[in-house]
């Protein structure tokens, strides 16, 4: 039986990392073999591309950024995600293609149609079974994330950039309401995790 593919999305500071680790533990407790991964990254090549994409000293054209993101994604799918799902493993991924629509589409202004074409070419029909979008006002997310580590190339962007990112995420949620579930990330961790249990529970029923 094919495994399940779950992705977590949202701006930095929305709590994705905390909830990703917790969800993976819940799935393992249910007896599933779980692969935890991230984008960009997930493979040796993907992690090298991640370093290029996030390094503040590497300014690049928005379309170059898009193509590097999708190159890393194609390798990620080929090497890790598709084989894991075929084995019956559950894959829990920190960001996936929705992030490209949000950051490169909303934030950078790359044409939505081009992103849709790259999505179709790269994924060949594969979509997550469930996407959890942790929605948070950018100013709150940036306040939470401040000081956690040195700011990468995206984290150095201004509030207007992150407002566009958030709007693009919510647009994706409106376009795929059966796949993308929006979570109010300003709530307490306990309250959010109860919602996640209710939402994710349908995957193993």
Order of alpha helices (4+ residues) and beta strands (2+ residues): beta-alpha-beta-alpha-alpha-alpha-beta-alpha-beta-alpha-alpha-beta-alpha
